[in-house]
Amino acid sequence: MKKGIFTLLAFILVMGTVLAGCGSNNNNGNTGNGEETSEGAEQVFRINLSSDPPSLDPGIAQDNTSFTVLRAIYEGLTRIDAEGNVVPAVAEKWDVSKDGLTYVFKLREDVKWSNGEPVKASDFEFAWKRALAPETASPYAYQLYYLKNGAEYNAGDIADADQVGVKATGDYELTVELNAPTPYFESLVSFFTYYPLNEKHVSENPNFAADAEKMVTNGAFNISEWSHGDKIVLTKNPDFFEADQVHLTKVQMSMVEDAITELSMYQTGELDWAGRPNGEIPTDQIPALKDDPEANLQIKGIASTYYYNFNNAEEPFDNVKIRKALSMAIDRQAIIDNVTKGDQLPAFGMVSPGIQGQNGEFREEYPDKYFEENVEEAKKLLAEGLAEKGLDKLPTVNILYNTPGDGHKKIAEAIADMWRKNLGIEVELDSQEWGVFLQTRTSLNYQVSRAGWGADYNDPMTFIDMFTSTSGNNDIGFNNAEYDALVQEAYSTDDPQVRMDAMAKAEKILIEDNMAILPIYYYTGIWLQQDYVKNVVIDYSGNIDFTRGSIEK
């Protein structure tokens, strides 16, 4: 069974995306939402978002909940289609210099903001420089370090934004200069930090992303209602430049935190989709759902990793032997078999399977053999680490996890039980609402915290550069000069093999040498979809794209 799942995971992720499957009709031909679905009639797609997006500002957002909404209401220079290919979006074409350092994007002239104004190259220049500006404090600013002088401007070493390598060289022409050839840059500009912003509107409305009525967007959908803590409603954008490809007329996003309630809503026809990417299927229901063909349960491998953060800057977790002991003392397969039950794969590294390497998958070329589970060795390391810290025993360890998500609690309980039994450690659990949790983690106000990371683009760097000392997503207090140098080497070289070797060495430093994080498993995407939902895509990293989906009887 496990071999079959791994083969499926590898195949799907190399292809770059996962298409949502179709099962038997369990609604007797009824859409279940009371809407006719003939050509031109209203089509409503209902999904659970679970919680409020912490931010719908593309320059500030950093999480999957926000991205689910942003992907629908904004459009970048490119987008990733259902087959995982980079296709033109706002940019209708582009030219790349022979040295790979200069891109010239030619923008479509028929793209409009939701207030009717044209989307221009200057809107991209403004958005990118705004994300890099130190005062913005964008957690994803480092994603723009590929731009010439991007890192220097973000660090405050350069005060003049005009020196950053992005410039509107015409109303509909954007010229981009890079520090080094970046083979995945065309994919990278589809990411939300690279979305445009209406400069005039944002400048006049500092809180432009706080409410539906304040937002000016350019995507397939407009945000027509945002009842905080309750729901978000999106409506089809009639002026979208590819409106003929958008069949859904409305998307209703609930904010139901309880997994049992979400499943019940799906089973009673109140939701068309449940589970991945923002909802949750109760783990104890997964075995029964697997056996029920009418449930339409989908389990697909995705390029994402579930792990725990250690606060490397706080005692006693600043001791590598203590971190290694905690990591070696848990049984990952037992967590998968008894808690998550979703055919995940045990993780002993950070980069997930399915991410491209030099000649195949990175994980196949560089296996994650950085450590082994070993309780006796863990006991020895813990004793040595405590002695180095001058401690007789480890103080009570606090594990912080977020809500919603009952699965996070169950995983924390399982790990706490393993630490108690194997190492004699006392553990307490704390939970916080998603937005508060992100703030707590970013401020390093924790000991051990739940974390997960999905690929932003199909290259190992998406899992590696987040742990540099200058990364806004480095929520573990990890600061390693050799690690930073290896990331910089991978950034700057045009030799693919040198790039891969540098990133593999960096991952070894992160995991084998420092155990800066505690890897637990490589995700699978688990969701339920009504059989009348067509062409809704869960991509290679586990994000959803419903912009070209439809409701069909």
C-alpha positions in Angstrom: 0.0 0.0 0.0 2.7 2.5 1.0 4.7 1.7 -2.2 1.6 2.4 -4.3 1.0 5.7 -2.6 4.6 6.8 -3.0 4.5 6.0 -6.7 1.4 8.0 -7.1 2.9 10.9 -5.1 6.0 10.9 -7.3 4.0 10.7 -10.6 1.5 13.4 -9.6 4.1 15.9 -8.4 6.4 15.5 -11.3 3.5 16.3 -13.5 3.1 19.4 -11.4 -0.6 19.2 -10.4 -3.4 17.1 -9.1 -6.7 17.2 -10.9 -9.8 16.8 -8.7 -11.4 13.5 -9.4 -15.1 12.7 -10.1 -17.1 9.9 -8.4 -20.6 8.5 -8.4 -23.5 10.8 -8.1 -24.7 10.9 -4.5 -27.2 13.7 -5.1 -29.4 12.2 -7.7 -28.4 14.7 -10.3 -29.2 17.7 -8.0 -26.5 20.3 -7.6 -27.3 20.4 -3.9 -27.2 24.2 -3.8 -30.5 25.0 -5.4 -28.9 26.6 -8.4 -29.5 25.7 -12.1 -26.3 24.9 -13.9 -27.3 25.2 -17.6 -25.0 27.4 -19.8 -25.2 31.0 -18.7 -27.1 30.3 -15.5 -25.9 30.9 -11.9 -23.3 28.5 -10.6 -22.4 28.6 -6.9 -19.3 26.9 -5.4 -19.4 26.4 -1.6 -16.2 25.7 0.3 -15.0 26.0 3.9 -12.2 28.6 4.6 -12.3 27.6 8.3 -11.1 31.1 9.5 -10.6 34.7 8.5 -7.6 35.3 6.3 -5.0 37.0 8.4 -4.3 39.4 5.5 -5.6 40.0 2.0 -2.7 42.4 1.3 -0.5 40.5 -1.3 2.5 42.2 0.2 1.8 41.1 3.7 0.1 37.7 3.3 2.0 34.6 4.2 -0.4 31.8 4.7 -2.5 29.3 2.8 -5.9 30.7 4.0 -5.1 34.1 2.6 -3.7 32.6 -0.6 -6.9 30.7 -1.3 -8.8 34.0 -1.6 -6.0 36.1 -3.2 -5.5 33.6 -6.0 -9.2 34.2 -7.0 -9.2 38.0 -6.7 -5.8 38.9 -8.2 -4.0 37.9 -11.3 -0.2 38.1 -11.8 2.0 38.3 -14.8 1.7 34.5 -15.2 -0.3 31.7 -13.7 0.0 27.9 -13.4 -2.6 25.9 -15.4 -4.2 22.6 -14.6 -1.3 20.7 -16.0 1.3 22.6 -14.0 2.5 24.7 -16.9 3.4 28.4 -16.8 1.0 30.3 -19.0 0.5 34.0 -19.8 -1.8 35.9 -17.6 -1.5 39.7 -17.4 1.7 39.4 -19.4 0.8 38.2 -22.9 4.4 37.4 -23.7 7.9 38.1 -22.5 11.5 38.1 -23.7 14.5 36.8 -21.8 18.1 38.0 -22.5 20.7 35.4 -23.5 22.4 35.7 -20.1 19.1 35.1 -18.3 19.4 38.3 -16.3 16.8 40.5 -18.0 13.1 39.9 -18.6 10.9 42.2 -20.6 7.2 41.5 -20.0 4.6 42.8 -22.5 1.3 43.3 -20.7 -2.2 42.9 -22.1 -3.9 46.2 -22.7 -7.4 44.8 -21.9 -6.8 44.1 -18.2 -8.8 46.2 -15.8 -9.0 46.9 -12.1 -12.4 46.3 -10.5 -12.8 50.1 -10.4 -12.5 50.2 -14.2 -9.0 51.6 -14.4 -6.4 49.8 -16.6 -3.8 47.5 -15.0 -0.4 49.0 -16.0 3.2 48.0 -15.7 3.6 50.7 -13.0 1.2 48.7 -10.8 3.6 45.8 -10.7 6.6 48.0 -10.1 4.8 49.7 -7.3 3.7 46.4 -5.6 7.1 44.8 -5.8 9.0 47.8 -4.4 6.3 48.2 -1.7 6.8 44.6 -0.6 10.6 45.2 -0.5 10.4 48.5 1.4 11.7 48.0 4.9 8.7 49.8 6.4 6.2 47.3 4.9 7.8 44.5 6.9 6.7 41.9 4.3 7.4 38.3 5.5 7.9 37.3 1.9 10.2 40.2 0.9 13.0 37.7 0.4 11.0 36.2 -2.5 11.9 39.4 -4.3 15.6 39.2 -3.5 16.1 37.7 -7.0 15.7 41.3 -8.3 18.8 43.3 -8.7 19.4 45.3 -5.5 16.2 43.8 -4.0 17.9 42.4 -0.9 20.0 45.6 -0.4 16.9 47.8 -0.6 15.0 45.6 1.8 17.9 45.7 4.3 18.1 49.5 4.1 21.5 49.5 2.6 20.1 51.2 -0.5 17.6 54.1 0.1 16.7 54.7 -3.5 14.0 52.3 -4.7 14.8 53.2 -8.3 17.9 51.1 -8.0 15.8 47.9 -7.6 15.7 45.9 -10.8 12.0 46.4 -11.8 10.8 49.3 -13.9 7.8 50.2 -16.0 9.4 51.0 -19.3 6.0 51.8 -20.8 2.4 51.7 -19.8 2.3 48.0 -20.8 6.0 47.0 -20.6 7.8 45.8 -17.5 11.5 45.3 -17.4 13.0 43.2 -14.7 16.7 42.7 -13.9 17.9 39.7 -11.9 21.0 39.1 -9.8 21.5 35.7 -11.4 19.8 33.5 -13.9 16.7 32.0 -12.2 15.2 29.1 -14.2 11.9 29.2 -12.3 11.4 33.0 -12.4 8.4 32.7 -14.8 6.7 30.5 -12.3 7.7 32.7 -9.4 5.9 35.7 -10.8 2.6 33.8 -10.5 3.0 33.9 -6.7 1.0 36.4 -4.6 3.9 38.5 -3.5 4.3 39.4 -7.2 0.7 40.4 -7.7 0.1 44.0 -8.8 -1.5 46.7 -6.7 -3.5 49.7 -7.9 -0.9 52.4 -6.8 -3.4 55.3 -6.6 -5.9 53.4 -4.6 -3.4 51.8 -2.2 -1.7 55.1 -1.6 -5.0 56.8 -0.8 -6.3 53.9 1.3 -3.8 52.4 3.7 -6.3 49.9 5.0 -7.3 48.9 1.4 -7.2 45.1 2.3 -9.3 45.2 5.4 -12.8 45.0 4.0 -14.6 44.0 0.8 -15.7 47.5 -0.1 -12.2 48.9 0.2 -10.5 46.4 -2.2 -9.6 47.0 -5.8 -8.5 43.8 -7.5 -7.9 42.4 -11.0 -8.7 38.7 -10.8 -11.3 36.3 -12.0 -13.5 37.2 -9.1 -14.4 40.3 -7.1 -14.8 40.1 -3.3 -18.4 41.3 -2.8 -18.8 40.4 0.9 -16.5 39.8 3.8 -18.3 39.2 7.1 -15.3 38.8 9.4 -15.5 35.5 11.3 -18.4 34.3 9.3 -18.0 34.2 5.5 -16.5 35.6 2.3 -18.5 35.8 -0.9 -16.8 36.2 -4.3 -18.6 37.0 -7.5 -17.5 36.6 -11.0 -15.7 39.6 -12.5 -17.5 40.4 -15.7 -14.5 42.5 -16.9 -11.9 39.8 -16.4 -9.9 39.4 -19.6 -10.6 35.6 -19.7 -14.1 35.8 -18.4 -15.2 33.3 -21.0 -13.2 30.7 -19.1 -14.8 31.5 -15.7 -18.0 29.5 -15.3 -18.7 29.9 -11.6 -20.8 33.0 -10.9 -20.3 32.9 -7.1 -18.0 31.4 -4.5 -19.3 31.2 -0.9 -16.6 30.6 1.7 -17.7 29.6 5.1 -15.6 30.0 8.3 -16.5 26.8 10.2 -13.8 25.8 12.6 -15.1 22.4 13.7 -14.1 19.4 11.4 -17.1 17.3 12.4 -19.4 20.2 11.5 -17.7 20.7 8.2 -18.1 17.0 7.3 -21.7 17.1 8.3 -22.3 20.2 6.0 -20.7 18.3 3.1 -22.8 15.2 3.7 -26.0 17.2 3.9 -25.3 19.1 0.8 -24.4 22.5 2.4 -20.8 22.3 1.1 -19.6 21.2 -2.3 -16.0 20.7 -1.1 -14.6 19.8 2.3 -11.0 19.4 3.6 -7.9 20.5 1.7 -6.6 23.2 1.5 -8.3 25.1 4.3 -10.8 22.8 5.9 -10.3 19.5 7.6 -11.7 16.0 7.5 -12.0 14.4 11.0 -9.1 11.9 11.1 -11.2 9.2 12.8 -13.6 9.3 9.9 -11.0 8.8 7.1 -11.0 5.0 7.2 -14.8 4.8 6.8 -14.7 7.5 4.0 -12.1 5.5 2.2 -14.5 2.5 2.1 -17.4 4.6 0.9 -17.2 5.1 -2.9 -20.0 7.6 -2.7 -18.1 9.9 -0.4 -15.7 10.9 -3.2 -12.7 11.0 -0.8 -9.5 12.2 -2.5 -6.0 11.5 -1.2 -3.2 12.9 -3.3 0.5 13.5 -2.6 1.4 17.2 -2.4 4.7 19.0 -2.1 4.3 20.1 1.5 6.0 19.3 4.8 4.5 19.1 8.3 7.0 19.8 11.1 7.5 21.4 14.5 9.5 24.6 15.0 12.0 24.7 17.8 12.7 28.2 19.2 16.4 28.0 18.6 16.9 31.4 20.4 15.3 30.3 23.7 16.9 28.1 26.4 17.1 25.1 26.6 16.1 24.7 22.9 19.3 26.6 22.0 21.0 23.3 22.7 21.4 21.1 19.6 21.5 17.8 21.6 18.2 18.5 23.3 16.6 19.3 19.9 18.0 16.1 18.4 16.8 14.1 21.4 13.2 15.4 21.0 13.2 14.7 17.3 14.7 11.2 17.6 12.2 10.1 20.3 9.0 10.2 18.3 7.6 7.5 16.0 6.5 9.2 12.8 4.9 6.1 11.2 2.8 5.5 14.4 1.6 9.1 14.1 0.6 8.5 10.5 -1.0 5.1 11.2 -2.9 6.0 14.3 -3.5 9.8 14.2 -3.4 11.4 10.7 -4.5 8.2 8.8 -4.0 9.9 5.4 -1.2 7.8 3.9 1.4 10.6 4.6 5.1 9.7 4.4 7.5 10.0 7.4 9.7 13.1 7.0 13.4 13.2 7.9 14.2 16.3 5.9 12.6 19.6 4.9 12.3 19.4 1.1 9.3 17.2 0.2 9.1 14.5 -2.4 7.9 15.7 -5.8 10.2 18.8 -6.0 12.4 18.8 -9.1 16.1 18.3 -8.8 18.8 18.2 -11.4 17.7 15.1 -13.3 14.7 13.9 -11.5 13.2 14.5 -8.0 15.5 16.3 -5.5 14.5 13.8 -2.8 15.6 10.9 -4.9 18.9 12.5 -5.7 19.5 13.6 -2.1 17.7 11.2 0.2 16.6 12.5 3.6 18.8 10.2 5.6 19.8 13.0 8.0 18.9 11.1 11.2 17.1 8.0 12.5 14.5 7.5 15.2 16.3 6.0 18.2 14.9 6.3 21.7 18.1 5.0 23.4 20.3 7.5 21.5 17.7 10.2 22.3 18.0 9.5 26.0 21.8 9.8 25.8 21.7 13.0 23.8 19.1 14.5 26.2 21.3 13.7 29.2 24.4 15.3 27.5 22.4 18.3 26.5 21.0 18.8 30.0 24.5 18.6 31.5 25.7 21.2 29.0 22.9 23.5 30.2 23.5 22.7 33.8 20.1 21.1 34.3 19.1 18.0 36.1 15.9 17.6 34.1 14.2 19.4 31.2 11.6 21.9 32.4 8.0 21.4 31.2 7.9 21.7 27.4 5.1 23.8 25.9 3.8 22.8 22.4 1.8 25.6 20.6 -0.6 24.7 17.8 -3.2 26.6 15.9 -7.0 26.4 15.6 -9.0 25.6 13.7 -7.7 22.1 13.1 -8.5 19.2 15.5 -5.8 17.2 13.8 -3.1 19.5 15.1 -4.3 18.9 18.6 -4.2 15.1 18.1 -0.7 15.2 16.7 0.5 17.4 19.6 -1.1 14.9 22.1 0.6 12.0 20.4 4.0 13.6 20.4 3.6 14.8 24.0 2.8 11.2 25.0 5.9 9.9 23.2 8.1 12.4 24.9 6.7 11.5 28.3 7.1 7.8 27.8 10.4 7.8 26.0 12.2 10.7 27.7 10.3 11.3 30.9 9.5 14.9 29.8 6.4 16.8 31.1 4.5 18.5 28.3 1.7 21.1 28.2 -0.3 22.0 25.1 -1.6 25.5 24.1 -3.7 26.5 21.1 -4.3 29.9 19.5 -6.6 31.2 16.7 -4.8 31.2 13.4 -4.1 34.9 13.0 -2.9 35.2 16.6 -0.8 32.0 16.3 1.0 33.4 13.3 1.9 36.6 15.2 3.1 34.6 18.2 5.3 32.4 16.1 6.7 35.3 14.1 7.6 37.1 17.4 9.4 33.9 18.7 7.1 33.9 21.7 7.0 30.1 22.0 9.1 27.0 22.8 7.9 24.4 20.3 5.2 25.2 17.7 3.3 23.5 14.9 4.3 24.5 11.4 3.7 23.4 7.8 5.2 24.6 4.5 4.0 24.1 1.0 6.0 24.8 -2.1 5.6 28.3 -3.6 7.3 27.1 -6.8 8.8 23.8 -8.0 12.4 24.1 -6.8 14.1 23.0 -3.6 14.9 26.7 -2.8 11.2 27.2 -1.8 11.9 25.0 1.3 15.5 26.3 1.9 15.7 30.1 1.8 13.0 30.6 4.4 15.5 29.7 7.1 18.2 32.3 6.2 18.9 34.9 8.8 17.2 37.6 6.7 14.0 35.7 5.8 10.7 37.1 7.1 9.5 33.5 7.4 12.3 32.4 9.6 10.2 31.8 12.7 12.7 29.7 14.6 15.5 32.1 15.4 18.0 30.1 13.3 21.1 32.1 12.3 23.9 30.2 10.6 26.5 32.0 8.4 27.4 28.8 6.5 23.8 28.2 5.7 23.3 31.7 4.5 26.4 31.4 2.3 25.2 28.2 0.7 21.8 29.8 -0.1 23.6 32.7 -1.6 25.8 30.4 -3.7 22.7 28.6 -5.0 21.1 32.0 -5.8 24.2 33.3 -7.7 25.3 30.4 -9.8 24.1 29.4 -13.2 25.4 25.8 -12.8 22.4 23.6 -12.0 24.5 20.9 -10.3 26.2 23.5 -8.1 22.8 24.9 -7.2 21.4 21.5 -6.1 24.6 20.5 -4.2 24.5 23.8 -2.3 20.9 23.4 -1.3 21.4 19.8 -0.2 24.4 21.0 2.0 22.1 23.7 3.4 19.4 21.2 4.3 22.0 18.9 6.0 23.1 21.9 8.1 19.5 22.6 9.0 18.5 19.0 9.9 21.5 16.7 10.5 23.9 19.2 12.0 21.4 21.5 13.9 18.0 19.8 14.0 16.7 23.4 13.9 13.2 22.0 13.2 11.5 18.7 13.9 10.3 17.1 10.6 7.2 14.9 11.1 5.7 13.9 7.7 5.3 14.9 4.1 1.7 15.9 3.5 -1.0 14.3 1.4 -3.9 16.4 0.4 -7.2 15.0 1.8 -10.5 16.3 0.6 -14.1 15.5 -0.3 -15.8 16.9 -3.4 -19.3 16.5 -4.7 -19.3 14.7 -8.0 -20.9 17.6 -9.8 -17.8 19.8 -9.1 -15.6 19.8 -12.2 -12.2 21.2 -13.1 -11.3 22.4 -9.7 -7.6 21.8 -9.2 -5.5 20.9 -6.2 -2.0 21.8 -7.5 1.3 20.1 -6.8 1.8 22.1 -3.5 -1.8 21.5 -2.2 -3.3 24.9 -3.1 -6.7 25.1 -4.7 -7.6 26.8 -8.0 -11.3 27.0 -8.7 -11.1 29.9 -11.1 -11.8 27.7 -14.1 -14.0 25.3 -12.3 -17.7 24.6 -12.8 -20.8 23.1 -11.3 -22.3 20.5 -13.7 -25.3 18.1 -13.2 
